[in-house]
Amino acid sequence: MTEAVIANAELGGYAHRKFQRLRAVVMGDEQRAERQHDELADLERRVRAGEWLKTGAVAKLLGMGRTKVHTLVKEGVIGHRKVPGAPVKPQRECNPKDVLRLLEERRRQYRGETDEPQV
């Protein structure tokens, strides 16, 4: 259990999710652990089907904060559109192609795969 507590910034949030599931199991809440996993699987299924997700859902899927997703949207890394009929605060939906690209990048980094040749 001690290994799960150690944070590693290079893992991009995946270690944190693993820790949350382990903690839920240790605390006797196996259903909560499964719900978190199922929720992420559902978000990935939806984005693969071409559904535009709001920034909060994208943040959860990518394992980062909403502020970081908003920054990526502002920088143009993630394409977006404004939600029609949104209230006073602007709400954005993220382009599923960009979200999938970032998800695959983060998974490659997590697995240690790079495009650079090994020396």
C-alpha positions as protocol buffer text, in pm:
chain_id: "A"
residue {
  index: 1
  type: MET
  ca { x: 0 y: 0 z: 0 }
}
residue {
  index: 2
  type: THR
  ca { x: 294 y: 233 z: 62 }
}
residue {
  index: 3
  type: GLU
  ca { x: 390 y: 237 z: -307 }
}
residue {
  index: 4
  type: ALA
  ca { x: 47 y: 374 z: -402 }
}
residue {
  index: 5
  type: VAL
  ca { x: 91 y: 679 z: -180 }
}
residue {
  index: 6
  type: ILE
  ca { x: 404 y: 798 z: -359 }
}
residue {
  index: 7
  type: ALA
  ca { x: 308 y: 1057 z: -620 }
}
residue {
  index: 8
  type: ASN
  ca { x: 478 y: 1067 z: -958 }
}
residue {
  index: 9
  type: ALA
  ca { x: 409 y: 1378 z: -1166 }
}
residue {
  index: 10
  type: GLU
  ca { x: 530 y: 1207 z: -1483 }
}
residue {
  index: 11
  type: LEU
  ca { x: 240 y: 962 z: -1473 }
}
residue {
  index: 12
  type: GLY
  ca { x: -7 y: 1236 z: -1551 }
}
residue {
  index: 13
  type: GLY
  ca { x: -271 y: 1154 z: -1295 }
}
residue {
  index: 14
  type: TYR
  ca { x: -293 y: 780 z: -1357 }
}
residue {
  index: 15
  type: ALA
  ca { x: -116 y: 699 z: -1030 }
}
residue {
  index: 16
  type: HIS
  ca { x: -367 y: 916 z: -847 }
}
residue {
  index: 17
  type: ARG
  ca { x: -660 y: 726 z: -997 }
}
residue {
  index: 18
  type: LYS
  ca { x: -498 y: 396 z: -906 }
}
residue {
  index: 19
  type: PHE
  ca { x: -450 y: 522 z: -552 }
}
residue {
  index: 20
  type: GLN
  ca { x: -817 y: 628 z: -530 }
}
residue {
  index: 21
  type: ARG
  ca { x: -931 y: 281 z: -639 }
}
residue {
  index: 22
  type: LEU
  ca { x: -692 y: 109 z: -396 }
}
residue {
  index: 23
  type: ARG
  ca { x: -803 y: 336 z: -115 }
}
residue {
  index: 24
  type: ALA
  ca { x: -1170 y: 263 z: -186 }
}
residue {
  index: 25
  type: VAL
  ca { x: -1101 y: -111 z: -183 }
}
residue {
  index: 26
  type: VAL
  ca { x: -900 y: -88 z: 140 }
}
residue {
  index: 27
  type: MET
  ca { x: -1177 y: 117 z: 301 }
}
residue {
  index: 28
  type: GLY
  ca { x: -1424 y: -154 z: 204 }
}
residue {
  index: 29
  type: ASP
  ca { x: -1598 y: 38 z: -72 }
}
residue {
  index: 30
  type: GLU
  ca { x: -1542 y: -190 z: -370 }
}
residue {
  index: 31
  type: GLN
  ca { x: -1850 y: -47 z: -542 }
}
residue {
  index: 32
  type: ARG
  ca { x: -1700 y: 303 z: -538 }
}
residue {
  index: 33
  type: ALA
  ca { x: -1376 y: 169 z: -685 }
}
residue {
  index: 34
  type: GLU
  ca { x: -1567 y: 2 z: -967 }
}
residue {
  index: 35
  type: ARG
  ca { x: -1783 y: 311 z: -1027 }
}
residue {
  index: 36
  type: GLN
  ca { x: -1474 y: 527 z: -1084 }
}
residue {
  index: 37
  type: HIS
  ca { x: -1335 y: 278 z: -1333 }
}
residue {
  index: 38
  type: ASP
  ca { x: -1673 y: 240 z: -1507 }
}
residue {
  index: 39
  type: GLU
  ca { x: -1718 y: 618 z: -1527 }
}
residue {
  index: 40
  type: LEU
  ca { x: -1382 y: 662 z: -1701 }
}
residue {
  index: 41
  type: ALA
  ca { x: -1461 y: 375 z: -1939 }
}
residue {
  index: 42
  type: ASP
  ca { x: -1796 y: 537 z: -2019 }
}
residue {
  index: 43
  type: LEU
  ca { x: -1632 y: 875 z: -2088 }
}
residue {
  index: 44
  type: GLU
  ca { x: -1381 y: 711 z: -2320 }
}
residue {
  index: 45
  type: ARG
  ca { x: -1657 y: 521 z: -2500 }
}
residue {
  index: 46
  type: ARG
  ca { x: -1852 y: 844 z: -2549 }
}
residue {
  index: 47
  type: VAL
  ca { x: -1555 y: 1037 z: -2687 }
}
residue {
  index: 48
  type: ARG
  ca { x: -1464 y: 749 z: -2921 }
}
residue {
  index: 49
  type: ALA
  ca { x: -1823 y: 760 z: -3050 }
}
residue {
  index: 50
  type: GLY
  ca { x: -1764 y: 1124 z: -3147 }
}
residue {
  index: 51
  type: GLU
  ca { x: -1948 y: 1294 z: -2863 }
}
residue {
  index: 52
  type: TRP
  ca { x: -1830 y: 1642 z: -2769 }
}
residue {
  index: 53
  type: LEU
  ca { x: -1758 y: 1647 z: -2393 }
}
residue {
  index: 54
  type: LYS
  ca { x: -1758 y: 1945 z: -2158 }
}
residue {
  index: 55
  type: THR
  ca { x: -1427 y: 2052 z: -2009 }
}
residue {
  index: 56
  type: GLY
  ca { x: -1495 y: 1890 z: -1669 }
}
residue {
  index: 57
  type: ALA
  ca { x: -1553 y: 1549 z: -1827 }
}
residue {
  index: 58
  type: VAL
  ca { x: -1241 y: 1589 z: -2042 }
}
residue {
  index: 59
  type: ALA
  ca { x: -1038 y: 1677 z: -1733 }
}
residue {
  index: 60
  type: LYS
  ca { x: -1160 y: 1364 z: -1557 }
}
residue {
  index: 61
  type: LEU
  ca { x: -1084 y: 1147 z: -1860 }
}
residue {
  index: 62
  type: LEU
  ca { x: -733 y: 1288 z: -1906 }
}
residue {
  index: 63
  type: GLY
  ca { x: -655 y: 1288 z: -1534 }
}
residue {
  index: 64
  type: MET
  ca { x: -587 y: 1660 z: -1508 }
}
residue {
  index: 65
  type: GLY
  ca { x: -756 y: 1962 z: -1358 }
}
residue {
  index: 66
  type: ARG
  ca { x: -1025 y: 2166 z: -1531 }
}
residue {
  index: 67
  type: THR
  ca { x: -797 y: 2470 z: -1524 }
}
residue {
  index: 68
  type: LYS
  ca { x: -538 y: 2283 z: -1732 }
}
residue {
  index: 69
  type: VAL
  ca { x: -807 y: 2181 z: -1983 }
}
residue {
  index: 70
  type: HIS
  ca { x: -925 y: 2544 z: -2007 }
}
residue {
  index: 71
  type: THR
  ca { x: -563 y: 2647 z: -2071 }
}
residue {
  index: 72
  type: LEU
  ca { x: -531 y: 2387 z: -2348 }
}
residue {
  index: 73
  type: VAL
  ca { x: -857 y: 2513 z: -2501 }
}
residue {
  index: 74
  type: LYS
  ca { x: -735 y: 2875 z: -2492 }
}
residue {
  index: 75
  type: GLU
  ca { x: -400 y: 2775 z: -2647 }
}
residue {
  index: 76
  type: GLY
  ca { x: -579 y: 2593 z: -2928 }
}
residue {
  index: 77
  type: VAL
  ca { x: -446 y: 2247 z: -2839 }
}
residue {
  index: 78
  type: ILE
  ca { x: -803 y: 2127 z: -2792 }
}
residue {
  index: 79
  type: GLY
  ca { x: -1062 y: 2247 z: -3039 }
}
residue {
  index: 80
  type: HIS
  ca { x: -1390 y: 2357 z: -2886 }
}
residue {
  index: 81
  type: ARG
  ca { x: -1733 y: 2500 z: -2946 }
}
residue {
  index: 82
  type: LYS
  ca { x: -1958 y: 2697 z: -2717 }
}
residue {
  index: 83
  type: VAL
  ca { x: -2260 y: 2518 z: -2576 }
}
residue {
  index: 84
  type: PRO
  ca { x: -2573 y: 2658 z: -2739 }
}
residue {
  index: 85
  type: GLY
  ca { x: -2814 y: 2812 z: -2490 }
}
residue {
  index: 86
  type: ALA
  ca { x: -2558 y: 2811 z: -2209 }
}
residue {
  index: 87
  type: PRO
  ca { x: -2618 y: 3042 z: -1912 }
}
residue {
  index: 88
  type: VAL
  ca { x: -2419 y: 3359 z: -1848 }
}
residue {
  index: 89
  type: LYS
  ca { x: -2092 y: 3170 z: -1790 }
}
residue {
  index: 90
  type: PRO
  ca { x: -1961 y: 3038 z: -2122 }
}
residue {
  index: 91
  type: GLN
  ca { x: -1955 y: 2662 z: -2140 }
}
residue {
  index: 92
  type: ARG
  ca { x: -1742 y: 2478 z: -2391 }
}
residue {
  index: 93
  type: GLU
  ca { x: -1747 y: 2135 z: -2543 }
}
residue {
  index: 94
  type: CYS
  ca { x: -1419 y: 1983 z: -2657 }
}
residue {
  index: 95
  type: ASN
  ca { x: -1351 y: 1828 z: -2995 }
}
residue {
  index: 96
  type: PRO
  ca { x: -1341 y: 1447 z: -2952 }
}
residue {
  index: 97
  type: LYS
  ca { x: -1057 y: 1404 z: -3204 }
}
residue {
  index: 98
  type: ASP
  ca { x: -831 y: 1634 z: -3002 }
}
residue {
  index: 99
  type: VAL
  ca { x: -930 y: 1466 z: -2675 }
}
residue {
  index: 100
  type: LEU
  ca { x: -848 y: 1121 z: -2816 }
}
residue {
  index: 101
  type: ARG
  ca { x: -513 y: 1248 z: -2945 }
}
residue {
  index: 102
  type: LEU
  ca { x: -423 y: 1382 z: -2600 }
}
residue {
  index: 103
  type: LEU
  ca { x: -545 y: 1064 z: -2430 }
}
residue {
  index: 104
  type: GLU
  ca { x: -325 y: 849 z: -2653 }
}
residue {
  index: 105
  type: GLU
  ca { x: -27 y: 1082 z: -2594 }
}
residue {
  index: 106
  type: ARG
  ca { x: -72 y: 1059 z: -2219 }
}
residue {
  index: 107
  type: ARG
  ca { x: -100 y: 681 z: -2234 }
}
residue {
  index: 108
  type: ARG
  ca { x: 219 y: 657 z: -2444 }
}
residue {
  index: 109
  type: GLN
  ca { x: 401 y: 872 z: -2188 }
}
residue {
  index: 110
  type: TYR
  ca { x: 261 y: 662 z: -1904 }
}
residue {
  index: 111
  type: ARG
  ca { x: 382 y: 342 z: -2067 }
}
residue {
  index: 112
  type: GLY
  ca { x: 721 y: 499 z: -2137 }
}
residue {
  index: 113
  type: GLU
  ca { x: 688 y: 481 z: -2514 }
}
residue {
  index: 114
  type: THR
  ca { x: 843 y: 769 z: -2706 }
}
residue {
  index: 115
  type: ASP
  ca { x: 899 y: 855 z: -3069 }
}
residue {
  index: 116
  type: GLU
  ca { x: 1266 y: 929 z: -2999 }
}
residue {
  index: 117
  type: PRO
  ca { x: 1518 y: 654 z: -3078 }
}
residue {
  index: 118
  type: GLN
  ca { x: 1679 y: 487 z: -2778 }
}
residue {
  index: 119
  type: VAL
  ca { x: 2053 y: 546 z: -2745 }
}
